[in-house]
Amino acid sequence: MSEGETNVLMAALGMACAAAGCLTVAWWRTRRRWQSAVGERGWLLERERESASRSAVAAERDRIARELHDIVSHNVSLMVVQAGAAREVLDTMPDEAAAALRAVEDAGRGAMTDLRHLLGLLAPSQSGDDAAYEGGGEVAGPVELAPQPGLDRLGPLVDRISFAGLPVEVRICGEPRPLPQGIDVTAYRIVQEALTNALRHGDGGEAEVTVRYADHALRVEVLNTGPSVLTGTAPTRTVPRHGEGTGRGLLGLRERVAVYGGDLDARRRLGGGYRVRARIPLDRP
């Protein structure tokens, strides 16, 4: 091989080595960028998982808080009203006082049962049974979990409220039909919260519950009578400018209704008393 051919071969070999080096450096840089991108994507996915987890925990806490409020507020309100009635007639009408105290006992037992159900779902026993605890902390046996109440339980609810001193009239408009469980529970809670507030804050009077099964929506309205704001005899509690209720119970109800694309309005009536009105779509996909 001549010297010229050798020089050409060496030059070609050098160029090939340089090209291979450049390709190696380019591949290494590409691999580094790919690893960095994968690492960053993994970090973003981890952040998204953590954010989703925090949101789920917050939503569950809100749900538990609403359930606890519904259970405790309703039953404790009944107990307070009945205990006060028993105290007033204890000396003059012992039979009526005894009936009121039995109502207090029933409300307390109902609250304890509902709380056991809720806490049993949150922290079940190691054996998988929902153990019931009676006075003294002794295990009385497993509690049979019951479904959450729906509109089919309006009768017992109205009976409890009426016995506590607030007469309630119920009107059902339209043809009753099975409802999705969430909507059924929400409608029941609306009536329960409105009647409990009327019993707790009302000055006598009576209440009226209307459940209307429309073609595409369920409408629930609870009215109660009371002192009129026009006569200046209404309670002096602060009411928002637009009349919307802002108690924790009403806020929870508004969130419940919003989940199904509905709306809830709660405001004081000019003629006296309070009105809670809700509309929940039934044909939402």
C-alpha angles and dihedrals in degrees: 000000000000124000091250093053090049092053091049091049092049091048091050090047091051092050091049091050091048091049091049090049092050091048090049092050091046091049092048092049091047090050091049091050091047092050090048091049092048091049092049091047090050090050091050091048090050090050090050091049091050091048092049090048092051091048091050091050091049092049091049091049090052091049092050091047091052092049092048091048092050092049100042101036096051098045097040091050090054091048093051093049094046094045090052091049091049091051093052096051100031095108101034103035110024094170092057090045090052091050091051091050090050088053089052090051092048092049091049092050091047092052092049092049093050091047092050090052092050095044091044090058091047097047112014119190120262091254091054094246124124100231119209121221122204129185113316093029096270119147110249097183140277119322117228107230114231128202118259114271122267137181090291086072095057091103097063091041093053091045091055093048093046092049089051090060109272113106110219130196119198125204124187115197123191128010112314113231137172113285132201107272095244093052091045092053092044092053091050092049091051091056092042094051094044094049092044091053091047091051094046100044104022125106099221116291125114140266136232125204121197123187113186122191103204125181096262105012146036115233123198124186130177120188127181129183125231144133114331123244087216092065095046092240097108120116114275096234113135113259123192117253094254093044096245117149114242102182117128091251093053092044089053091049091049089054092047091052093045090058088068095043095258135123135228128204124191122179144143116266119234090224092054136280130041138290129209116186129177136179120197120184115231099192098055110131 
